[in-house]
């Protein structure tokens, strides 16, 4: 019976031998499989470390940019020194002085308005005064004539009414020519009147409260002729 066992042992088939020979190789295949499984894990770890480094670098760059922006940003929220308190007494004094000047200027303007309110009416009456003056000049040889005397009374009353309103005639004959008050119609030579002096008055000038109402039309001397 033992012989039969030995015979059976010796009489192994080739398939059995192949199985027996392949059995010890199983741990090697398992180790290779473990290596193949471990390899992707290491690559994944390297990739994770690379991604983490990139994130850290991006965070550092962002922090640097934020710091630069903070440095370049204008100091809006920095505490500033409190402004000095104004001198209220000086401001009050200046305000009162300005108000007083305004009051005086307003009163002066009102007075001027009252003074010169009748300027247009007076200016419209001046041609009548001129005509009466010219008529009396022509009739000076007939001063005793009642008619001429009556015209003289009308003229004097009119001139007095104008004077009551502040209108006064401007005497120009014999005065140096002044462009502010005189309107020169001509310049003629004269042996008796110096050059630049009014020698004749064509139309009389008038003032209203010291200001020119109508310039005088005059003839100015050119001095002695050649």
C-alpha positions in Angstrom: 0.0 0.0 0.0 2.9 2.2 0.7 4.1 1.3 -2.7 0.9 2.5 -4.2 1.3 5.9 -2.4 4.8 6.3 -3.7 3.6 5.4 -7.1 0.9 8.0 -6.9 3.4 10.5 -5.7 5.8 9.8 -8.5 3.0 9.7 -11.0 2.2 13.4 -10.7 0.8 15.1 -13.7 2.4 18.1 -15.4 -0.5 20.3 -14.4 0.0 19.5 -10.7 3.7 20.3 -11.0 2.8 23.6 -12.6 0.5 24.4 -9.8 3.1 23.5 -7.2 5.7 25.6 -8.9 3.4 28.6 -9.2 2.3 28.6 -5.6 5.5 30.1 -4.1 5.3 33.0 -6.6 2.1 34.2 -5.1 3.7 36.4 -2.4 5.9 38.1 -5.0 2.8 39.0 -7.1 1.1 40.3 -4.0 4.1 42.5 -3.2 4.1 43.9 -6.7 0.4 44.6 -6.5 1.0 46.4 -3.2 3.7 48.5 -4.9 1.4 49.3 -7.8 -1.3 50.4 -5.3 1.2 52.4 -3.2 2.6 54.2 -6.2 -0.5 56.3 -7.1 -0.7 57.2 -3.4 2.8 58.7 -3.5 2.0 60.7 -6.7 -1.2 62.0 -5.1 0.8 63.1 -2.0 3.3 65.0 -4.2 0.5 66.6 -6.1 -1.2 67.6 -2.9 2.1 69.1 -1.6 2.5 71.0 -4.8 -1.0 72.4 -4.7 -0.5 73.4 -1.0 2.7 75.2 -2.0 0.9 77.0 -4.8 -1.9 78.0 -2.4 0.7 79.3 0.2 2.5 81.3 -2.5 -0.8 82.8 -3.7 -1.7 83.7 -0.1 1.6 85.4 0.3 1.3 87.3 -2.9 -2.2 88.4 -1.9 -1.0 89.5 1.5 1.9 91.5 -0.2 -0.6 93.2 -2.5 -2.9 94.1 0.4 0.0 95.5 2.3 1.1 97.6 -0.7 -2.4 98.9 -1.3 -2.7 99.8 2.4 0.6 101.7 2.2 -0.5 103.6 -1.0 -4.0 104.3 0.2 -4.5 107.9 1.4 -4.7 108.3 5.1 -8.4 109.0 5.2 -9.0 107.6 8.7 -5.9 109.0 10.3 -6.7 111.3 13.2 -6.1 115.0 12.3 -5.4 117.8 14.6 -8.4 119.7 15.7 -8.7 123.1 14.0 -8.0 126.2 16.0 -11.0 128.0 17.3 -11.8 131.2 15.4 -11.5 134.6 17.1 -15.2 135.3 17.6 -14.6 138.8 18.9 -12.6 139.7 15.8 -15.3 138.3 13.6 -18.0 140.1 15.5 -16.1 143.4 15.2 -15.6 142.9 11.4 -19.3 141.9 10.9 -20.5 145.0 12.8 -18.1 147.2 10.7 -19.4 145.7 7.5 -22.9 146.2 8.6 -22.2 149.9 9.5 -20.7 150.5 6.1 -23.6 148.9 4.4 -26.0 151.0 6.4 -24.2 154.2 5.5 -24.0 153.2 1.9 -27.7 152.5 1.8 -28.5 155.8 3.4 -26.3 157.6 0.9 -27.9 155.8 -2.0 -31.3 156.7 -0.8 -30.3 160.4 -0.4 -28.9 160.4 -3.9 -32.1 158.9 -5.2 -34.1 161.6 -3.6 -31.7 164.3 -4.8 -31.6 163.2 -8.4 -35.2 162.0 -8.7 -36.2 165.2 -10.6 -33.1 165.3 -12.8 -35.0 164.3 -15.9 -37.7 167.0 -15.3 -35.1 169.7 -14.7 -33.2 168.7 -17.8 -36.4 168.9 -19.8 -37.0 172.5 -18.5 -33.5 173.8 -19.4 -34.3 174.5 -23.1 -37.1 176.9 -21.9 -34.6 178.6 -19.6 -32.2 179.0 -22.5 -34.8 180.6 -24.7 -35.8 183.1 -22.0 -32.2 183.9 -21.4 -31.6 184.5 -25.1 -34.7 186.7 -25.4 -33.5 188.9 -22.5 -30.1 189.1 -24.1 -31.6 190.4 -27.2 -33.8 192.9 -25.4 -31.2 194.2 -22.9 -31.5 197.7 -24.4 -35.3 197.7 -23.6 -35.1 196.8 -20.0 -37.7 199.4 -19.1 -40.3 197.9 -21.4 -43.0 196.3 -19.2 -43.0 193.2 -21.5 -39.3 192.7 -21.1 -39.6 193.2 -17.4 -42.4 190.6 -17.3 -40.2 188.1 -19.2 -37.4 188.9 -16.8 -39.7 188.0 -13.8 -40.6 184.7 -15.4 -37.0 183.9 -16.0 -35.9 184.8 -12.5 -38.7 182.8 -10.9 -37.9 179.7 -13.0 -34.2 179.9 -12.1 -35.1 180.2 -8.5 -37.4 177.2 -8.7 -34.5 175.2 -10.2 -32.1 176.4 -7.5 -34.5 175.2 -4.9 -34.2 171.7 -6.4 -30.4 171.9 -6.4 -29.9 172.9 -10.0 -27.4 175.8 -10.5 -26.0 177.3 -13.7 -22.3 176.7 -14.6 -20.3 179.8 -15.3 -17.7 178.9 -18.0 -16.6 182.2 -19.7 -13.1 183.1 -18.6 -12.5 179.6 -17.0 -9.9 177.1 -18.3 -11.3 174.5 -20.5 -12.3 171.3 -18.6 -13.5 168.4 -20.6 -15.4 167.1 -17.6 -17.7 170.2 -17.7 -17.3 171.7 -21.2 -18.1 170.6 -24.7 -15.9 172.5 -27.1 -17.6 173.5 -30.3 -14.7 175.4 -31.8 -11.2 176.8 -31.1 -10.6 180.3 -32.4 -7.6 182.6 -32.1 -8.0 185.6 -29.8 -5.6 188.4 -29.0 -7.2 189.1 -25.6 -7.9 185.6 -24.2 -5.2 183.2 -23.4 -4.9 179.8 -25.1 -7.1 177.1 -23.6 -9.5 179.5 -21.9 -13.2 179.6 -22.7 -13.9 182.8 -24.6 -17.6 182.3 -25.5 -20.5 180.3 -24.2 -23.1 179.0 -26.8 -25.2 177.1 -24.3 -25.0 177.3 -20.6 -24.1 174.3 -18.5 -25.9 173.2 -15.4 -25.1 171.3 -12.2 -27.4 169.3 -10.0 -26.3 169.1 -6.3 -22.7 169.6 -7.5 -22.8 167.0 -10.2 -22.9 167.7 -13.9 -26.4 167.8 -15.3 -25.6 169.2 -18.7 -22.2 170.2 -20.1 -21.7 173.7 -21.4 -21.1 174.2 -25.1 -18.2 176.7 -25.5 -15.7 178.2 -27.8 -12.1 177.9 -26.7 -9.4 180.4 -27.4 -6.4 179.3 -29.5 -4.3 182.2 -28.3 -2.9 184.9 -30.5 -2.8 184.1 -34.2 0.4 184.0 -36.2 
